[in-house]
Amino acid sequence: MSKEKLLTVKEVKDKLNVSESTIRKLVRESNIPFVRICSKILFKSTDIDYWLDMKGTRMIIAEDEVDYGVDHDGS
């Protein structure tokens, strides 16, 4: 029996190309599947893949929440 890969908030934010605050908001509102181990928020990789498949193009994130990896001043 293999162990399932658990992702951190940072790994999920990178995968979805959104900010960490967006991931935390999705968790807070129970809009994304997650597990809590002690105080850590983790995500099963297969759950996130399934969630993305189910959301498809219906997943809309405000433009200003997308993390393009640049500072807000354009640098």
N, C-alpha and C positions, 0 to 999 in steps of 0.2 A: 504494500500500500504506500503510495507516494504522498508526500506532504504537499499541500497546495501552497503556491506562492502567494505571500501576503505583501501588499504594496503599502508604502507610507503615503501620507498626504502629499509630500513633495513629488513622489513618483507619479501619483495620479494627476497632480496639477500639470506636470510635464507631459504626460500622456495626452491630456485633454487640451493642453496649451491655454490654460486659464490661470488666474491668480490663486494663491493659497487661500485667500479670503473667500473666493468663490466656492472652493471645495468645502471649506468649513461651513459656509452658508447652506450648501446642499446637504451636508451632514445634519446641521442644526434643524433643518426643515424636513429631514428624513426623505429627501429627494434622490438619494444615491445609496446603494447598498454598502453597508460598512459593518465592521465588528469593532467592539471596544474591548481591549485587553488591558486591564488595570486602567490607567488613564490614557493609554495610547489608542488613537483612531487608526485602524488598518482596513484594508480593502482586499477581498479575495480577487485575484487576477481574473478568474473565470466569471465572477459576478460582474466585474466592471466591463469585461468584453460583452457579456450578455446584455447588460444595461445599455451599452452603446448601440448594440444591434437593435434593441427594442426602441430606443429613442430615435435612431436614424436621423433624418433631416428635421425631425420635430424638436430636436434639442437646440434651443436658441439661447445664446449667451450674449448679453449686451456688449457691444463693441468695446466700450471702455474697460471691460473686465478681462479682455483677452490679453494674455501676457506675450508680447512680442519680443521680450528679452532686451528691450531698450529703455532708457530713462524717459520720463515724460517730456523732457525738453528735446527729445529727438536724437540724443547721442547714443 
